[in-house]
Amino acid sequence: MAIKLRNEAGERCATLDFQRVDGRPKLNDLWFLWSVCNLECTHCYVGSSPRNQTLEMMGLDEIHPFLEEGVRFGMDHIYYTGGEPFVHREIVPIIEASLGYAPVTILTNATRPIERHWDALERIQRQQADRLTFRVSLDHYDSSKHDLIRGEGNFGRTVSNASRLMELGYRVIITSTPVVFEENPVTLEEAVDAYKALFDSQRGHRPEIKVLPSTLAMGAEIERRGGAPIPAFLTEQVFRKANPAAFQCHTARAVQKIGGRMRVYPCPIIYNDSDFDLGSTLEESFEQIYLAHPACYSFCYRGGSCTDETNTF
């Protein structure tokens, strides 16, 4: 299906150029993602599961050329997400190699897969100090409501493993979706305080908190909602009110392996959609982007950030 470039009123879709510094593309963030996960969360925008091979796991030999290319364009940060990064058998060598290029963030559910790697994570922490960050998904500070999304028993495991990461000295960012506000009339500040209180009870740990502004109407979330809402169209006129730097496609790129081929996409939210396939190298991907995906409006325009930016009070 071709990208829709005009809405019913004839208004044109917004476009966005890639960030340039002194005339050259400047890459802030480079993302790698796959769809295999040990969990099968009911709100997952990728629809990740132990069976989902849509976005294939990539080997270090396939990742390495993008790390090298990223350095050429001033790469500041590397992110691994899923799915679940720790289901990958090579994840420790991948992390260690990536840390030689830039600071790394791992987005994880911090359940059973990470528990196989405590010795390696202790070693990496001693050697790499503050270059590795963990974003731990915790959809609610109420155990029953979290486990309703992610499966029974996962709340306690996630809290325990996030606490252990902090004990090792890692920066940990607890990331919540707006599930925390469903049938729960609290303010953003109150939700953040509740997360902090939860970890205060876990030996006084104080993680950072990141609450996402929207749950993406993609993947498993469509079924959970009982059908996808009609997506808003991000027009040129509406986009004039936005900050281009708030859009990942202005400063970042995401690498996916699809059908055995390494492909570059505008951001980690858009996946396996040939309309947004930007090629096989970073260099050829730095072209103008049509902000025609539903998430461009529902997430990025509404203030969503894929980076480590957090909600602080």
N, C-alpha and C positions, 0 to 999 in steps of 0.2 A: 504493500500500500504506500503510495507516494505521500510525502509530507504535505499536510494541509497548510497552504501559504496565505489564504484569506478566509475570513469567517463569513457567515451568512450576510452580514452587512457590507461586505466588500473591503473591510479593514485588513491591512496587511499584517502578517506575522512579524514580530520583532526579530531582529538579528543582533548578533554580538560578535565582535572581533576578539581574537586572542590577545592577551596582554603582551605588550612589547616595551622593552627598555633599550634605549639607544638604537632603535630600529630593529632589534632582534627579539624573537619570542623569549619570554621569561616564564619558566615553568616553576610554579610554587610547589605543587603537590602532584605526586605520581601514585596512582592507585592500582592494585592488583586484586581481582576477586574471582571466586569460583562459587558454584551453587551447592556443592555437597556439604551436608551438615549432619551432625549426630542428632539434632532435634528437628521437629517439624512444627514450627510455631504457627499459630493460626492467623497471625498478622504479617507474616514475612513477605515483603514486596518482591523478593526473588522467588518465593515459593520453594525455598531450600528444604532439603530433606536428605536422608541417607541414599535415596534413589535418584535424586535430581542431578543429572550429568549435563544439563544444558550448557553451563559454563564449566568447562573442564579444568581440572587441576593442572597447573603448569609446573614443569621442572625448573630447577635453578639455571640449567643451561638455556632455557627459553626466556627466563626473566632477565638474565645477565645483560643481553644486548640493550634492553630498555633502560637498565640502570646506567650503563655507559652513555647512552644517548641522553638520558636525563641530565647527567652532569654537564654535558655540552650546552644545555639550555638553562643552567643555573638552578637545577632542582634543589628545593629546600627541605622537602619532607617526603617520606614514603609511607604508604598505608597498605595494610593487608586486611581484607574483609571477606565475607562470604555471603552465604554459607558460614562455615566455621574454619578459620585458618588452622587450628590445631588438629584437624582430622588429616592434614597433609603429612605424609611420612617424612618429607624433607623440610618441614617447617623450621626446625632449628638451624640447619645449614643456610636456609633462605634468609632467616633473620640475621644471622651472623654476617653473611655476605652483604646484605643490604645496609647494615650499620656501618660498613666501610665507605658508603657513599653519602648517607644522610641520616638524620634521626628517623626513627621508625615508630609507627603506631600500629598496634594490633587490635582490631575490633573482634571481641570474643564473647561467647556466652559463659565462659569460665566454668564449664561443667566438666564432665569426665575426661574429655580429650586433653585438657591442659594438665591434668594430674600425672600424665606420663612423663612430664618434662621438668619437674621441679629441680632436679640436679642441674640440668642445662640452664635453666633460668637463673639459678643461683650463680652459676659461673658467668653468665652473660652480664648479670648485674655488677659483679665485681670488676669485670673487664671494661664495660662500656658505660658505667656510671649512669648519667641522666639521659642517655640517647634513646632509650626504649620506653614507650608509654603504652598502657593498656586501657582501652575503652571497653568497659564491661557492661553488657546489656542487662538491665534490671527494670522490667516494665512497671513494677509497682512495689511500694514499700510494705504492702500487705501480702504475706506469703501465698494465701489462697488465690488472690486475684492474679498474682504473677504466674502461678502454676497453672491457672486456667488457660493462659496463653501458651506457656512453654512446656507444660507437662509436670505431673505430680513429682515432688521432691527436688525440683531444680532450683527453687528459691534458696533453700538452705545451703545447697552445694555452691551456688554462685556467690552468696554472701561470704561463705567460709573461704573460698578460693580467692575472692577479691581481697579479703583481709590478709591472706597469706602473701599475696603480691605486694601489698603495702608493707608488710613485715620485712620483706626482702629489700625494701627501699625503692620500689618502683612508684612512679606517678600513675595513679589509677583515676580514671574518669568514669563515674557511673552514668550510663546513658539510658534515659527513659523515653518511651514514646507517649503520646497523649492518652494512651490507655489508662494512665494514672488518674486522668480527670473524668473517666467514664463512670457515671453514677457516683461521683465523688466530688462534691462541691467545695473544692479547695482552690486557693489562688496558686499561682506559680511559686511565689515565695514560700507559701505553706508547704507545698509539695517538696521543694528543695530542702526545707528545714526537716521534714519528716525523713528524707533519705539520710541527711546528716545525723539525725538522732538514731537511726537504725545502726549506723556504723559506729557511733559513739558507744553503743552497747557492745560492740565487738572490739573490746580492748582499746577503746578510745581512738579508733582510726578515723581520719577525716579525708575522705576522697573528695575530688571535685565532682560537681553535678552538671549534667547536660540534659535538658529536657527539650526534645524535638517539638517543633510547632505543629506538625501534622503527621498522620499515619498515611503512608502512600497508598492510594487506591490501585494497587497492582498486586499480582501474584495471589497469595493466599488471602490477603486482606479483602479482595473483591468478594469472595464467598462469605467471609465473616460479616461483611456489611450487608449481605443479601443483594449484591449487585453494585456495580460501579456507578458513582454519580457522573452527571454530565460534566466533562472537563471544561474549565474556563480556558479561553483562548487569549494568549498574551500578545496583545497588539502593540504596534509601534508607539501609539499614543499612550497606552498604559505604561509601557516600559520606560518612558521618559521620566517617570517618577521613581524609578528604581536605581539602586547603586550597582553598576556593572560588576564591581569587585565582590559582590555578594553571591555571584553566580560562579559555580565551580568551573564551568566551561570557559570562563574568562582567564582562569589562572591554573587550571589543572587538566590532567588527562587520565583515563582509566584503561587498563589493559585487560582483555578477556581472551580466553581460548575457546573458540567455537568451531566445531567440526574439524578439529585438529589444526586450526590456523590461529595464529596470534593476531588479534585485531585491536585497534585503538578506538576508544569511544570518548565522547565529550566529558563524561562524568560517571561516578559509580552508581548513579541511580538508573541511568538508561542502559539497558543490557539486551543483547541478542536481538537487535532491531536493525536490519540492514539499511534503513533510511538514515541512521545516525552512525554508520560505520565510516570511520575517517581514514582507514588505510592500515598498513602493516608496520609503519614506523611513526615515531613521534614527529619527526620533521615534516612529514606530509600531512599531519593532522592539524597543524596550526592554521586552519582556515576559518572563514566566517561561519558561525553556527546559526541555524534557524532555531529560535526558542519555541519550537512547535510541539514539544512533548508535554503531556498534561502536567508532569511534575515541575516543569519550568514555572508554571503559575502557582500550583497548589503547594509547592515546597519552597523553591528558591525565592520566588517573588514575595512569599509570605514570611521570609526571614529565616528559612531553614539553612543550616550550615552543616556540611559534611566534615568539616575540619574539627580540630580539638578545642575550638572555642566553646566556653561553658557559660552556664547561667550562674552568676555570682551576686551575692547580696551582702 
